[in-house]
């Protein structure tokens, strides 16, 4: 399928839509399924939602200081609850059950949505894949949300497919060299090491490019 790059920026509305789609999908999970592994990840599904929530929180935090850092992360203490588990600031109280876990995800997503809406587009802040702007952090949040919801859907036995137009925008923003031979959702999964494409093996290492550029 020929690729048509959507030149529109990734927005706070895009991020909000991605988080809402994730939460709506995950609400259909069987209550007993949350201790299964999330797709090919080494984390269980509960831990993966905590990790995703933590990503969204951390991106919001990077935009929060009056003078955001350009050379490192805001120094929260990230801790793992078990050897091999994700190192997070955000951990959900298991007493709240899956519904509470999804509230944590919604709340963390809302923090990033709010920061993207209210932060001047000229602001820059550190990320390990390159200093980025509010649109870049929104795009990173969308990618994290979509691909981890894919992981979770595999582990929880749910169907999930991300909107092609949204995938096109985040690919154009973060993966400018992604191939144009397949639909945008499949290409995003390939670009993040989750599947293969015809003639292109599954990636064992990958990254995105968050630096803002001219439009």
Residue frames as a rotation matrix with the C-alpha (Angstrom) as fourth column:
UNK 1
0.580 0.814 0.000 0.00
0.814 -0.580 0.000 0.00
0.000 0.000 -1.000 0.00
UNK 2
-0.153 -0.673 0.723 1.60
0.559 -0.663 -0.498 3.34
0.815 0.328 0.478 -0.96
UNK 3
-0.200 -0.029 -0.979 2.34
0.956 -0.225 -0.189 5.59
-0.215 -0.974 0.072 1.95
UNK 4
0.176 0.264 0.948 0.77
0.393 -0.902 0.178 9.00
0.903 0.341 -0.262 2.24
UNK 5
-0.622 -0.475 -0.623 2.44
0.754 -0.148 -0.640 10.97
0.212 -0.868 0.450 5.03
UNK 6
0.585 0.806 0.088 0.01
0.695 -0.555 0.457 13.09
0.417 -0.206 -0.885 6.95
UNK 7
-0.331 -0.819 0.469 1.83
0.423 -0.573 -0.702 16.38
0.843 -0.034 0.536 7.57
UNK 8
0.541 0.598 0.591 -0.43
-0.256 -0.552 0.793 17.31
0.801 -0.581 -0.145 10.47
UNK 9
-0.498 -0.750 0.435 1.30
-0.649 -0.009 -0.761 17.48
0.575 -0.661 -0.482 13.88
UNK 10
-0.280 0.350 -0.894 0.67
0.613 0.782 0.114 15.00
0.739 -0.516 -0.433 16.65
UNK 11
-0.245 0.329 0.912 -1.55
-0.428 -0.881 0.203 16.74
0.870 -0.340 0.356 19.19
UNK 12
-0.835 0.074 0.545 -2.81
-0.530 0.152 -0.834 16.46
-0.145 -0.986 -0.088 22.75
UNK 13
0.222 0.974 -0.037 -6.12
-0.924 0.198 -0.326 15.29
-0.311 0.106 0.945 21.24
UNK 14
0.245 -0.224 -0.943 -4.28
-0.571 0.753 -0.327 12.42
0.783 0.619 0.057 19.53
UNK 15
-0.796 -0.600 -0.081 -2.75
-0.252 0.451 -0.856 11.38
0.550 -0.661 -0.510 22.83
UNK 16
-0.522 0.685 0.508 -6.07
-0.738 -0.065 -0.671 11.64
-0.427 -0.726 0.540 24.64
UNK 17
0.449 0.704 -0.550 -7.71
-0.886 0.431 -0.171 9.48
0.117 0.564 0.817 21.96
UNK 18
-0.137 -0.590 -0.796 -4.96
-0.386 0.772 -0.506 6.86
0.912 0.237 -0.333 22.24
UNK 19
-0.936 -0.213 0.281 -5.28
-0.328 0.239 -0.914 6.62
0.128 -0.947 -0.293 26.02
UNK 20
-0.155 0.958 0.239 -9.08
-0.869 -0.017 -0.494 6.41
-0.470 -0.285 0.836 25.84
UNK 21
0.411 0.244 -0.878 -8.84
-0.749 0.640 -0.172 3.67
0.520 0.729 0.446 23.22
UNK 22
-0.571 -0.701 -0.427 -6.40
-0.270 0.652 -0.709 1.75
0.775 -0.290 -0.562 25.42
UNK 23
-0.836 0.269 0.478 -8.58
-0.487 0.037 -0.873 2.02
-0.253 -0.962 0.100 28.52
UNK 24
0.193 0.962 -0.195 -11.73
-0.950 0.133 -0.283 1.04
-0.247 0.240 0.939 26.62
UNK 25
0.191 -0.206 -0.960 -9.94
-0.558 0.782 -0.279 -2.00
0.808 0.589 0.034 25.18
UNK 26
-0.729 -0.647 -0.225 -8.42
-0.188 0.504 -0.843 -3.11
0.659 -0.572 -0.489 28.48
UNK 27
-0.444 0.641 0.626 -11.69
-0.874 -0.156 -0.460 -2.87
-0.197 -0.751 0.630 30.38
UNK 28
0.550 0.683 -0.481 -12.76
-0.784 0.620 -0.018 -6.03
0.286 0.387 0.877 28.53
UNK 29
-0.421 -0.803 -0.421 -9.94
-0.552 0.595 -0.584 -8.08
0.720 -0.014 -0.694 30.05
UNK 30
0.504 0.516 -0.693 -10.88
0.223 0.697 0.682 -11.09
0.835 -0.498 0.236 32.18
UNK 31
0.754 -0.186 0.630 -10.08
-0.611 -0.550 0.570 -10.25
0.240 -0.814 -0.528 35.83
UNK 32
0.793 -0.424 0.437 -7.98
0.014 0.730 0.683 -13.41
-0.609 -0.536 0.585 36.14
UNK 33
0.771 -0.434 0.467 -5.75
0.617 0.324 -0.718 -12.60
0.160 0.841 0.517 33.16
UNK 34
0.910 -0.336 0.241 -3.63
-0.318 -0.941 -0.114 -9.76
0.265 0.028 -0.964 34.55
UNK 35
0.433 -0.803 0.409 -0.81
-0.472 0.184 0.862 -12.01
-0.768 -0.566 -0.300 35.74
UNK 36
0.682 -0.207 0.701 -0.16
0.635 0.643 -0.428 -13.30
-0.362 0.737 0.570 32.20
UNK 37
-0.454 -0.873 -0.179 2.82
0.549 -0.432 0.716 -12.00
-0.702 0.227 0.675 30.27
UNK 38
0.483 0.554 -0.678 2.08
-0.160 -0.705 -0.691 -9.04
-0.861 0.442 -0.252 28.02
UNK 39
0.915 -0.089 -0.394 2.83
-0.391 0.054 -0.919 -10.35
0.103 0.995 0.015 24.52
UNK 40
0.534 -0.795 -0.287 6.57
0.400 0.537 -0.743 -10.85
0.744 0.282 0.605 24.03
UNK 41
0.167 -0.474 0.864 7.49
-0.643 -0.717 -0.269 -8.75
0.747 -0.511 -0.425 27.09
UNK 42
-0.550 -0.430 -0.716 9.00
0.280 0.713 -0.643 -10.20
0.787 -0.554 -0.272 30.26
UNK 43
-0.922 0.283 0.263 6.49
-0.376 -0.500 -0.780 -8.27
-0.089 -0.818 0.568 32.37
UNK 44
-0.559 0.819 0.131 3.01
0.789 0.574 -0.218 -9.39
-0.253 -0.019 -0.967 33.28
UNK 45
-0.125 0.587 0.800 0.02
0.739 -0.483 0.470 -7.39
0.662 0.650 -0.374 32.11
UNK 46
0.807 0.389 -0.444 -0.42
0.590 -0.545 0.596 -5.54
-0.010 -0.743 -0.669 35.42
UNK 47
0.078 -0.880 -0.468 3.24
0.553 -0.353 0.755 -4.46
-0.830 -0.317 0.459 35.41
UNK 48
-0.575 -0.304 0.760 2.98
0.818 -0.222 0.531 -3.40
0.007 0.927 0.376 31.77
UNK 49
0.446 0.759 0.474 0.10
0.651 -0.638 0.411 -1.03
0.615 0.125 -0.779 32.51
UNK 50
0.744 -0.273 -0.609 2.15
0.436 -0.492 0.753 0.38
-0.506 -0.827 -0.247 35.40
UNK 51
-0.337 -0.930 0.147 5.09
0.696 -0.140 0.705 0.83
-0.635 0.339 0.694 33.01
UNK 52
-0.276 0.316 0.907 2.91
0.825 -0.407 0.393 2.59
0.493 0.857 -0.148 30.43
UNK 53
0.803 0.588 -0.092 1.45
0.532 -0.640 0.554 4.83
0.267 -0.494 -0.828 33.13
UNK 54
0.412 -0.747 -0.522 4.96
0.508 -0.288 0.812 5.60
-0.757 -0.600 0.260 34.29
UNK 55
-0.484 -0.549 0.681 6.05
0.867 -0.195 0.458 6.52
-0.119 0.813 0.571 30.75
UNK 56
0.169 0.653 0.738 3.19
0.680 -0.619 0.393 8.99
0.714 0.436 -0.548 30.40
UNK 57
0.900 0.106 -0.422 3.86
0.415 -0.499 0.761 10.46
-0.130 -0.860 -0.493 33.83
UNK 58
0.067 -0.976 -0.206 7.59
0.674 -0.108 0.731 10.78
-0.736 -0.187 0.650 33.13
UNK 59
-0.415 -0.174 0.893 7.02
0.860 -0.394 0.323 12.57
0.296 0.903 0.313 29.82
UNK 60
0.636 0.684 0.356 4.69
0.472 -0.711 0.522 15.01
0.610 -0.164 -0.775 31.55
UNK 61
0.751 -0.391 -0.532 7.28
0.469 -0.250 0.847 15.56
-0.464 -0.886 -0.004 34.28
UNK 62
-0.243 -0.910 0.337 9.99
0.916 -0.101 0.389 16.37
-0.319 0.403 0.858 31.72
UNK 63
-0.254 0.233 0.939 7.89
0.609 -0.715 0.343 19.29
0.752 0.658 0.039 30.50
UNK 64
0.550 0.709 -0.441 6.99
0.751 -0.189 0.633 20.47
0.366 -0.679 -0.636 34.01
UNK 65
-0.029 -0.590 -0.807 9.93
0.836 -0.457 0.304 22.54
-0.549 -0.665 0.506 35.32
UNK 66
0.737 0.260 -0.624 10.06
0.010 -0.927 -0.374 26.23
-0.675 0.270 -0.686 34.43
UNK 67
0.141 -0.743 -0.655 13.42
-0.987 -0.153 -0.039 25.45
-0.071 0.652 -0.755 32.84
UNK 68
0.950 0.281 0.140 13.17
-0.276 0.960 -0.052 21.84
-0.149 0.011 0.989 31.66
UNK 69
0.191 -0.941 0.281 16.38
-0.281 0.221 0.934 19.80
-0.941 -0.258 -0.222 31.79
UNK 70
0.683 -0.034 -0.730 18.30
-0.730 -0.019 -0.683 19.28
0.009 0.999 -0.038 28.55
UNK 71
-0.211 -0.906 -0.366 20.89
-0.791 0.378 -0.480 16.82
0.574 0.188 -0.797 29.84
UNK 72
-0.964 -0.115 -0.239 18.98
0.027 0.854 -0.519 14.30
0.263 -0.507 -0.821 31.94
UNK 73
-0.134 0.968 -0.212 15.69
0.480 0.251 0.841 13.17
0.867 0.011 -0.498 33.40
UNK 74
0.157 0.300 0.941 13.93
-0.734 -0.601 0.315 14.92
0.660 -0.740 0.126 36.26
UNK 75
-0.634 -0.702 -0.324 15.47
-0.389 0.652 -0.651 12.96
0.669 -0.287 -0.686 39.15
UNK 76
0.495 0.768 0.406 12.60
-0.846 0.321 0.425 10.94
0.196 -0.554 0.809 40.54
UNK 77
-0.574 -0.607 0.550 13.47
-0.702 0.710 0.051 7.60
-0.422 -0.357 -0.833 42.13
UNK 78
0.273 0.602 -0.750 12.45
-0.856 0.509 0.097 4.74
0.440 0.615 0.654 39.86
UNK 79
-0.551 -0.423 0.719 12.16
-0.745 0.637 -0.197 1.39
-0.375 -0.645 -0.666 41.64
UNK 80
-0.362 0.367 -0.857 11.27
-0.466 0.725 0.507 -2.14
0.807 0.583 -0.092 40.64
UNK 81
0.331 0.568 0.754 8.97
-0.942 0.157 0.296 -4.19
0.050 -0.808 0.587 42.84
UNK 82
0.773 -0.153 0.615 10.70
-0.007 0.969 0.248 -7.43
-0.634 -0.196 0.748 41.86
UNK 83
-0.366 -0.929 -0.049 13.92
-0.169 0.014 0.986 -8.46
-0.915 0.369 -0.162 40.08
UNK 84
-0.835 -0.025 0.549 13.30
0.507 0.351 0.787 -8.07
-0.213 0.936 -0.280 36.36
UNK 85
0.228 0.974 -0.006 10.21
0.928 -0.219 -0.302 -5.95
-0.295 0.063 -0.953 36.82
UNK 86
0.210 -0.133 0.969 9.87
0.604 -0.761 -0.235 -2.44
0.769 0.635 -0.080 35.37
UNK 87
-0.574 -0.443 -0.689 11.52
0.806 -0.453 -0.381 0.35
-0.143 -0.774 0.617 37.37
UNK 88
0.010 0.740 0.672 8.74
0.628 -0.528 0.572 2.89
0.778 0.417 -0.470 37.93
UNK 89
-0.943 0.037 0.331 7.77
-0.259 -0.706 -0.659 5.91
0.209 -0.707 0.676 39.94
UNK 90
-0.153 0.987 0.055 4.15
-0.976 -0.160 0.151 4.92
0.158 -0.030 0.987 39.34
UNK 91
-0.954 0.018 -0.300 2.82
0.053 0.992 -0.111 1.76
0.296 -0.122 -0.948 40.99
UNK 92
-0.146 0.977 0.152 -0.88
-0.586 -0.210 0.783 0.94
0.797 0.025 0.604 41.29
UNK 93
-0.552 0.091 0.829 -2.36
-0.774 0.313 -0.550 -0.30
-0.309 -0.945 -0.103 44.56
UNK 94
-0.889 0.168 -0.426 -3.43
-0.107 0.828 0.550 -3.87
0.446 0.534 -0.718 43.84
UNK 95
-0.709 0.682 -0.178 -6.28
0.435 0.224 -0.872 -3.48
-0.555 -0.696 -0.456 46.31
UNK 96
-0.291 0.596 -0.748 -7.92
-0.560 -0.740 -0.372 -1.25
-0.776 0.310 0.549 43.69
UNK 97
0.172 0.365 0.915 -8.10
0.385 0.830 -0.404 -4.13
-0.907 0.422 0.002 41.25
UNK 98
-0.406 -0.348 0.845 -8.02
0.895 0.036 0.444 -3.78
-0.185 0.937 0.297 37.46
UNK 99
0.573 0.663 0.482 -10.41
0.731 -0.679 0.064 -0.82
0.370 0.316 -0.874 37.52
UNK 100
0.829 -0.346 -0.441 -8.05
0.095 -0.688 0.719 1.05
-0.552 -0.638 -0.538 39.82
UNK 101
-0.172 -0.925 0.338 -5.11
0.568 0.187 0.801 0.12
-0.805 0.330 0.493 37.60
UNK 102
-0.154 0.183 0.971 -6.88
0.961 -0.201 0.190 1.63
0.230 0.962 -0.145 34.60
UNK 103
0.912 0.403 -0.079 -7.64
0.407 -0.864 0.297 4.78
0.051 -0.303 -0.951 36.60
UNK 104
0.314 -0.890 -0.331 -3.90
0.215 -0.273 0.938 5.11
-0.925 -0.365 0.106 37.19
UNK 105
-0.448 -0.445 0.775 -3.36
0.825 0.127 0.550 4.83
-0.343 0.886 0.311 33.43
UNK 106
0.384 0.682 0.622 -6.07
0.833 -0.547 0.086 7.42
0.399 0.485 -0.778 32.69
UNK 107
0.902 -0.023 -0.431 -4.70
0.259 -0.770 0.584 9.83
-0.345 -0.638 -0.688 35.28
UNK 108
-0.052 -0.997 -0.057 -1.12
0.369 -0.072 0.927 9.53
-0.928 0.027 0.371 34.01
UNK 109
-0.342 0.001 0.940 -2.28
0.940 -0.007 0.342 10.05
0.007 1.000 0.001 30.46
UNK 110
0.697 0.688 0.201 -4.29
0.674 -0.725 0.146 13.11
0.246 0.034 -0.969 31.47
UNK 111
0.524 -0.593 -0.612 -1.18
0.261 -0.572 0.778 14.66
-0.811 -0.567 -0.145 33.03
UNK 112
-0.555 -0.774 0.306 0.71
0.525 -0.040 0.850 14.40
-0.646 0.632 0.429 29.76
UNK 113
-0.008 0.637 0.771 -2.27
0.958 -0.215 0.188 15.61
0.285 0.740 -0.609 27.75
UNK 114
0.860 0.377 -0.345 -2.49
0.483 -0.818 0.311 18.68
-0.165 -0.434 -0.886 29.98
UNK 115
0.144 -0.890 -0.433 1.24
0.213 -0.399 0.892 19.40
-0.966 -0.221 0.132 29.73
UNK 116
-0.578 -0.328 0.747 1.21
0.770 0.085 0.633 19.11
-0.271 0.941 0.204 25.93
UNK 117
0.350 0.811 0.469 -1.80
0.884 -0.452 0.122 21.46
0.311 0.372 -0.875 25.74
UNK 118
0.958 0.201 -0.206 -0.27
0.278 -0.831 0.481 24.11
-0.074 -0.518 -0.852 28.00
UNK 119
0.174 -0.970 -0.171 3.45
0.424 -0.083 0.902 24.01
-0.889 -0.230 0.397 27.18
UNK 120
0.494 -0.045 -0.869 4.75
-0.605 -0.735 -0.306 26.45
-0.625 0.677 -0.390 24.57
UNK 121
0.985 -0.059 0.161 5.86
0.152 0.736 -0.659 24.66
-0.080 0.674 0.734 21.37
UNK 122
0.512 -0.848 0.136 9.28
-0.444 -0.397 -0.803 26.30
0.735 0.351 -0.580 21.69
UNK 123
0.443 -0.323 0.836 10.03
-0.844 0.165 0.511 24.43
-0.303 -0.932 -0.200 24.94
UNK 124
0.223 -0.460 -0.859 12.61
-0.441 0.739 -0.510 21.64
0.870 0.492 -0.039 24.77
UNK 125
0.436 -0.114 0.893 13.35
-0.860 0.238 0.451 18.88
-0.264 -0.964 0.006 27.28
UNK 126
-0.553 -0.832 -0.038 15.56
-0.823 0.539 0.178 15.82
-0.127 0.130 -0.983 27.57
UNK 127
0.800 0.536 0.270 14.75
-0.517 0.844 -0.145 12.33
-0.305 -0.023 0.952 26.35
UNK 128
0.140 -0.806 0.576 17.19
-0.106 0.566 0.818 9.48
-0.985 -0.175 -0.006 25.93
UNK 129
0.057 -0.063 0.996 16.46
0.909 0.416 -0.025 9.40
-0.413 0.907 0.081 22.18
UNK 130
-0.594 -0.392 0.703 17.06
0.683 -0.707 0.183 13.12
0.425 0.589 0.688 21.80
UNK 131
-0.791 0.296 -0.535 15.94
0.153 -0.751 -0.642 16.46
-0.592 -0.590 0.549 23.20
UNK 132
-0.580 0.675 0.456 12.33
0.750 0.224 0.623 16.99
0.318 0.703 -0.636 22.12
UNK 133
-0.866 0.394 0.309 9.39
-0.401 -0.915 0.044 19.40
0.300 -0.086 0.950 22.12
UNK 134
-0.422 0.761 0.492 5.81
-0.620 0.154 -0.769 19.04
-0.662 -0.629 0.407 23.41
UNK 135
0.478 0.602 -0.639 4.63
-0.878 0.329 -0.347 17.52
0.002 0.727 0.686 20.11
UNK 136
-0.253 -0.674 -0.694 7.47
-0.571 0.683 -0.455 15.00
0.781 0.281 -0.558 20.30
UNK 137
-0.927 -0.060 0.370 6.50
-0.358 0.432 -0.828 13.98
-0.110 -0.900 -0.422 23.82
UNK 138
0.070 0.996 0.048 2.87
-0.803 0.084 -0.590 13.66
-0.592 0.003 0.806 22.70
UNK 139
0.386 0.025 -0.922 3.99
-0.794 0.517 -0.319 11.41
0.469 0.856 0.220 19.84
UNK 140
-0.705 -0.677 -0.213 6.13
-0.427 0.645 -0.634 9.33
0.566 -0.356 -0.743 22.21
UNK 141
-0.653 0.530 0.541 3.14
-0.540 0.175 -0.823 8.96
-0.531 -0.830 0.172 24.51
UNK 142
0.411 0.805 -0.428 0.96
-0.882 0.232 -0.411 7.82
-0.231 0.546 0.805 21.62
UNK 143
0.016 -0.475 -0.880 3.52
-0.632 0.677 -0.377 5.24
0.775 0.562 -0.290 20.51
UNK 144
-0.906 -0.354 0.230 3.98
-0.388 0.486 -0.783 3.90
0.166 -0.799 -0.578 24.04
UNK 145
-0.305 0.877 0.370 0.21
-0.683 0.069 -0.727 3.69
-0.663 -0.475 0.579 24.47
UNK 146
0.491 0.560 -0.667 -0.54
-0.871 0.330 -0.364 1.97
0.016 0.760 0.650 21.18
UNK 147
-0.083 -0.568 -0.819 2.27
-0.532 0.720 -0.445 -0.58
0.843 0.399 -0.362 21.17
UNK 148
-0.937 -0.228 0.266 1.89
-0.342 0.437 -0.832 -1.51
0.074 -0.870 -0.487 24.84
UNK 149
-0.013 0.975 0.220 -1.86
-0.804 0.120 -0.582 -1.89
-0.594 -0.185 0.783 24.34
UNK 150
0.380 0.020 -0.925 -0.95
-0.752 0.588 -0.296 -4.29
0.538 0.808 0.238 21.53
UNK 151
-0.674 -0.690 -0.262 1.30
-0.360 0.617 -0.699 -6.20
0.644 -0.377 -0.665 23.97
UNK 152
-0.744 0.436 0.507 -1.43
-0.530 0.076 -0.844 -6.22
-0.407 -0.897 0.174 26.58
UNK 153
0.269 0.897 -0.351 -4.12
-0.942 0.169 -0.289 -7.32
-0.200 0.409 0.891 24.13
UNK 154
-0.026 -0.362 -0.932 -1.97
-0.541 0.789 -0.292 -10.31
0.841 0.496 -0.216 23.18
UNK 155
-0.908 -0.414 -0.062 -1.52
-0.160 0.478 -0.863 -11.28
0.387 -0.774 -0.501 26.81
UNK 156
-0.677 0.699 0.228 -5.13
-0.442 -0.138 -0.887 -10.66
-0.589 -0.701 0.402 27.81
UNK 157
-0.685 0.394 0.613 -6.69
0.618 0.760 0.202 -12.33
-0.386 0.517 -0.764 24.78
UNK 158
0.254 0.760 -0.598 -8.24
0.235 -0.649 -0.724 -9.15
-0.938 0.043 -0.343 23.36
UNK 159
0.233 -0.119 0.965 -8.54
0.969 -0.051 -0.240 -7.75
0.077 0.992 0.103 19.85
UNK 160
0.423 -0.119 -0.898 -6.80
0.242 -0.940 0.239 -4.43
-0.873 -0.318 -0.369 19.23
UNK 161
-0.028 -0.436 0.900 -6.01
0.997 -0.077 -0.006 -2.41
0.072 0.897 0.436 16.12
UNK 162
-0.284 -0.169 -0.944 -4.84
0.454 -0.891 0.023 1.20
-0.844 -0.422 0.330 16.20
UNK 163
0.773 0.618 -0.146 -6.23
0.202 -0.459 -0.865 3.84
-0.602 0.639 -0.479 13.81
UNK 164
0.290 -0.691 0.662 -4.14
0.954 0.260 -0.146 4.06
-0.072 0.674 0.735 10.67
UNK 165
0.561 -0.063 0.825 -4.26
0.307 -0.910 -0.278 7.88
0.769 0.409 -0.491 10.48
UNK 166
0.911 -0.254 0.325 -2.92
-0.406 -0.408 0.818 8.23
-0.075 -0.877 -0.475 14.01
UNK 167
0.540 -0.747 0.389 -0.17
0.494 0.655 0.571 5.72
-0.681 -0.116 0.723 13.28
UNK 168
0.425 -0.360 0.831 0.71
0.821 -0.232 -0.521 7.72
0.380 0.904 0.197 10.14
UNK 169
0.787 -0.090 0.611 1.21
-0.183 -0.979 0.091 10.90
0.590 -0.183 -0.787 12.17
UNK 170
0.773 -0.527 0.353 3.45
-0.394 0.038 0.918 9.32
-0.497 -0.849 -0.178 14.79
UNK 171
0.474 -0.627 0.619 5.47
0.761 0.645 0.071 7.47
-0.444 0.437 0.782 12.15
UNK 172
0.533 -0.244 0.810 6.03
0.545 -0.633 -0.550 10.72
0.647 0.735 -0.204 10.28
UNK 173
0.804 -0.162 0.571 7.06
-0.448 -0.797 0.404 12.47
0.390 -0.581 -0.714 13.53
UNK 174
0.521 -0.554 0.649 9.26
-0.676 0.196 0.711 9.82
-0.521 -0.809 -0.272 15.14
UNK 175
0.010 -0.474 0.881 10.15
0.270 0.849 0.454 7.22
-0.963 0.233 0.137 12.49
UNK 176
0.343 0.207 -0.916 10.80
-0.624 -0.679 -0.387 9.24
-0.702 0.705 -0.104 9.31
UNK 177
-0.517 -0.625 -0.585 12.67
-0.855 0.337 0.395 6.36
-0.050 0.704 -0.709 7.66
UNK 178
-0.287 0.477 0.831 9.92
-0.206 0.816 -0.540 3.78
-0.935 -0.326 -0.136 8.18
UNK 179
-0.955 -0.100 0.281 9.04
0.229 0.358 0.905 1.83
-0.191 0.928 -0.319 5.02
UNK 180
-0.473 0.807 -0.353 5.91
-0.739 -0.581 -0.340 2.64
-0.480 0.100 0.872 3.04
UNK 181
-0.771 0.057 -0.634 5.08
-0.452 0.652 0.608 -0.86
0.449 0.756 -0.477 1.83
UNK 182
-0.578 0.573 -0.581 2.43
0.689 0.724 0.028 -1.77
0.437 -0.384 -0.814 4.44
UNK 183
0.500 0.804 0.320 -0.44
0.378 -0.536 0.755 -0.26
0.779 -0.257 -0.572 6.38
UNK 184
0.031 -0.540 0.841 0.61
-0.463 -0.753 -0.467 2.21
0.886 -0.375 -0.273 9.06
UNK 185
0.676 0.240 0.697 -0.37
-0.737 0.244 0.631 0.10
-0.019 -0.940 0.341 12.08
UNK 186
0.923 -0.382 0.046 1.65
0.385 0.921 -0.063 -2.89
-0.019 0.076 0.997 10.89
UNK 187
0.295 -0.852 0.432 4.53
0.331 -0.333 -0.883 -0.54
0.896 0.404 0.184 10.11
UNK 188
0.270 -0.166 0.948 4.44
-0.778 -0.618 0.113 0.98
0.568 -0.768 -0.296 13.60
UNK 189
0.895 0.056 0.443 4.52
-0.333 0.745 0.579 -2.52
-0.297 -0.665 0.685 15.12
UNK 190
0.702 -0.702 0.123 7.49
0.625 0.523 -0.580 -3.36
0.342 0.484 0.805 12.88
UNK 191
0.224 -0.641 0.734 9.29
-0.060 -0.761 -0.646 -0.11
0.973 0.101 -0.208 13.76
UNK 192
0.216 -0.083 0.973 8.98
-0.943 -0.277 0.186 -0.93
0.254 -0.957 -0.138 17.47
UNK 193
-0.669 -0.737 -0.094 10.27
-0.702 0.669 -0.244 -4.49
0.243 -0.097 -0.965 17.16
UNK 194
-0.307 0.643 0.702 6.98
-0.636 0.410 -0.654 -6.33
-0.708 -0.647 0.283 17.50
UNK 195
0.630 0.524 0.573 6.44
0.100 0.678 -0.729 -7.95
-0.770 0.516 0.375 14.11
UNK 196
-0.607 -0.755 0.247 7.96
0.355 0.020 0.935 -8.49
-0.711 0.655 0.256 10.70
UNK 197
0.334 0.638 -0.694 6.90
-0.538 -0.475 -0.696 -7.03
-0.774 0.606 0.185 7.37
UNK 198
0.897 -0.012 0.442 7.14
0.334 0.672 -0.661 -8.68
-0.289 0.740 0.607 3.97
UNK 199
0.532 -0.779 0.334 10.83
0.475 -0.052 -0.879 -8.71
0.701 0.625 0.342 3.12
UNK 200
-0.106 -0.541 0.835 11.75
-0.523 -0.684 -0.509 -7.09
0.846 -0.490 -0.210 6.43
UNK 201
-0.217 -0.008 -0.976 12.58
0.576 0.806 -0.134 -9.27
0.788 -0.592 -0.170 9.46
UNK 202
0.840 0.507 -0.191 11.50
0.409 -0.364 0.837 -8.33
0.355 -0.781 -0.513 12.96
UNK 203
0.228 -0.761 0.607 13.84
-0.332 -0.647 -0.686 -5.73
0.915 -0.045 -0.400 14.46
UNK 204
0.283 -0.216 -0.934 15.91
0.804 0.585 0.108 -6.76
0.523 -0.782 0.339 17.47
UNK 205
-0.472 -0.330 -0.818 16.91
0.705 -0.698 -0.125 -3.17
-0.530 -0.636 0.562 18.25
UNK 206
0.021 0.514 0.858 15.01
0.824 -0.494 0.276 0.00
0.566 0.701 -0.433 17.42
UNK 207
-0.562 -0.115 -0.819 14.62
0.628 -0.704 -0.332 3.64
-0.539 -0.701 0.468 18.38
UNK 208
0.587 0.665 0.463 12.68
0.809 -0.500 -0.308 6.73
0.027 0.555 -0.831 17.45
UNK 209
-0.603 -0.745 0.284 13.94
0.752 -0.650 -0.107 10.23
0.264 0.149 0.953 16.65
UNK 210
0.226 0.796 -0.562 12.29
0.955 -0.294 -0.031 12.82
-0.190 -0.530 -0.827 18.87
UNK 211
-0.647 -0.533 -0.546 14.21
0.462 -0.843 0.276 15.92
-0.607 -0.073 0.791 17.81
UNK 212
0.468 0.842 -0.268 11.88
0.290 -0.432 -0.854 18.56
-0.835 0.322 -0.446 16.38
UNK 213
-0.643 -0.656 0.395 12.41
0.590 -0.096 0.802 19.49
-0.487 0.749 0.449 12.77
UNK 214
-0.758 0.357 -0.546 10.95
-0.517 -0.839 0.169 21.78
-0.397 0.410 0.821 10.13
UNK 215
-0.142 0.792 0.594 7.51
0.418 0.592 -0.689 21.05
-0.897 0.150 -0.415 8.75
